[in-house]
Amino acid sequence: MNKDIFLSNSLGGKKEKFVPINKSNIGMYVCGPTVYDDPHIGNARPLVIFDLLFKVLKCKYGDKAVTYVRNITDIDDKIIKSSKEKKISISDLTDKITKKFHNDCEYLICDVPTHEPKATENIKLMIDMINNLIKNEFAYESEKHIYFKVKKFKDYGKLSNKNLEDLIAGSRVEVSENKKNPEDFVLWKPSIDDEPFWESPWGKGRPGWHLECSVMSKKYLGATFDIHGGGRDLIFPHHENEIAQSVCANKTDRFANYWIHNGFITMSKEKMAKSQGNILKIGDFKNKYNGQVLRLALMSAHYTQPLDWNDKLMGECYRTISKWYGCYAPTNKKILIKDEDLQPLYDDLNSPGYIANLHKLYVKAKDGNLSDKELFTVACNFIGLLKQPKEKWDEFKKGKVAFSEKQILDKIIERNKARQDKNYKLADKIRGELLDKGILIEDKDGKTTWKIK
């Protein structure tokens, strides 16, 4: 059985065997949140996916062999705009959203990264990198702005596998009269009016977004490291720009060896985005679902593929977790998961394949002995499931039943009438509503009964 890890590398566009630079010191950097608004379910997917990869790498190489860095962007144009709209200070806004982000990470049962640097804590290093780029003629000053010379970096576009002209034509490139060429991107910009600023050789200003990740990754992982991750939407321009400025500033051939990107979350096959008006905040789910339900839903499709978000998916994941808790058996014993059960995760983080193995282990545990139940629980724990005591799940489950007995009976009468009228779509919808509230209805001998699931 193959015990090597394989990952889909966006740099080259194919699945590759993972070969670390140093197997006792593996580095992974993942782009974290820009803390200007409440985290949404689209932000949750990379949180869970890269938490899963962190777990797999630690399983393979040891807990102390993996350094996971996830940054906090706490200075950015979006933050400045949001603070003005909300009429609160930037520090109050970023503190508030960062706290919500951490609460959401805990809700989704994600491990804490090794390091979580903030952009504002590393401004001096950003200024040093810009000076280095200017010195080596990869950047220039124009009206107190500093821009990177994109055409001077011959490998620009290699990550997205497109030439420069195609990239510019197919994306929103910041237009500015200060640039020598339209494709050049900003490394430093002057601050105006009451905007936050830091002193620099080019006057009072602040760093460009792309530069921040290049500096923080180098600080903790070095000039070249193993894995860089993020959502697919970051490939261009963010990650493409990171590569350009990092390779040129650090005088290396590569920045990161493996570029891992998760697919979008969609709703009715449309990308989740503010412009579409279909954003779902993570906080919106907290009163309705235990975090394990969201976590399972986010792992239900392969990370490279889109994940269509809907009530049916959530209902299925709720019922699965509820069923699995029937075989919950915590243990302090050291129990090893079998290689064949782990194999899907080693093969490009195939979480649907691993979940399928969990279903098989559940069937065995349901009719098996205590050891079978302990193995099943440990296998669930490995991907962050069944980590809460059963009492906590039962408490959540009980609170989920928000209908009174009269309301339940009224719903059953409404459903029976829909069935008589052959309006099966409405009947199914009512059954789903009841299931979402933890109420299972059964039709037998012409009668409908209900029970708390």
Secondary structure as UniProt FT lines:
FT   STRAND          6..9
FT   TURN            10..13
FT   STRAND          14..17
FT   TURN            23..24
FT   STRAND          26..30
FT   TURN            35..36
FT   HELIX           41..61
FT   HELIX           63..65
FT   STRAND          66..70
FT   STRAND          72..73
FT   HELIX           77..86
FT   HELIX           90..107
FT   TURN            108..109
FT   HELIX           119..122
FT   HELIX           123..135
FT   TURN            136..137
FT   STRAND          139..142
FT   TURN            143..144
FT   STRAND          145..148
FT   HELIX           150..152
FT   TURN            154..161
FT   HELIX           164..169
FT   TURN            177..178
FT   TURN            182..183
FT   STRAND          185..190
FT   TURN            193..194
FT   TURN            201..202
FT   STRAND          205..207
FT   HELIX           209..221
FT   STRAND          225..231
FT   HELIX           232..234
FT   HELIX           235..239
FT   HELIX           240..250
FT   STRAND          256..262
FT   STRAND          265..267
FT   TURN            268..269
FT   STRAND          270..271
FT   HELIX           274..276
FT   HELIX           282..285
FT   TURN            286..288
FT   HELIX           291..298
FT   TURN            303..304
FT   STRAND          307..308
FT   HELIX           311..324
FT   HELIX           325..327
FT   HELIX           339..346
FT   HELIX           351..366
FT   HELIX           370..382
FT   TURN            383..384
FT   HELIX           390..400
FT   HELIX           405..420
FT   TURN            421..422
FT   HELIX           424..436
FT   TURN            437..438
FT   STRAND          439..444
FT   TURN            445..446
FT   STRAND          447..452
//
